[in-house]
Amino acid sequence: SIVHRTDAPHCKSSVSTSCGGGKQPHSQCVIDIKTNAVALGLAIANAAVEIGWGEHCSVHLPFYYSAWDYFNTNKKFRMLGAQPEFRYWLRRGEGWFFGAHAGVTYWNEAHNDRYRYQDHDGKHPAYGGGLAIGHRWRFNRHWAIEASIGGGVYRLYYDKFYNEPNGQLIETRRKNFYGCDQANLSIVYTFGKKGGKR
């Protein structure tokens, strides 16, 4: 992911209450714009904005979209989704953070020549949420790398088809998915003269 950070002057205040308690002088909102390199490697277009405040808190808002096949029409992972996440940082902007997120995704998936799976009638997205942990390594006030991993549970209501043009519907199922729901690798660039905390 490539992240561009910009300070939001209208968020500044001489004294404000920080996330996690206590008062922090001259705290300000910080806005990051980013893209997830792991998702790009899977041909999933994505963009995110992260809004931070105080010494410990931020909200991460990523969006994902894919509408194409992998090499042929029998292999695909088409999707439209979002995964808003609240993050608690040990020190906002660098180091460790912990996240709690929700997620919703419309999806259409086929990984072999036999079957294709899709959210029911294209109108019943997977929904759920989970927890994540991550770390940001800051090299200087402009450059950093961020990585995170997360897992969760999602409710699925989907159709199973034969994987062929106008393939026949085989069955409709409801089930819960448990597993990894977040894999993020970001290259972070901070705009502005003030840059990061270093």
Secondary structure, 3 states (H helix, E strand, C coil): CEEEEEECHHHCCCEEECCCCCEEECCCCEEEEECCHHHHHCCCEEEEEEEEECCCEEEEEEEEEECCECCCCCCEEEEEEECCEEEEEEECCEEEEEEEEEEEEEEEEECCCCEEEEEHHHCCCEEEEEEEEEEEEECCCCEEEEEEEEEEEEEEEEEEEECCCCCCEEEEEEEEEEEEEEEEEEEEEECCCCCCCC
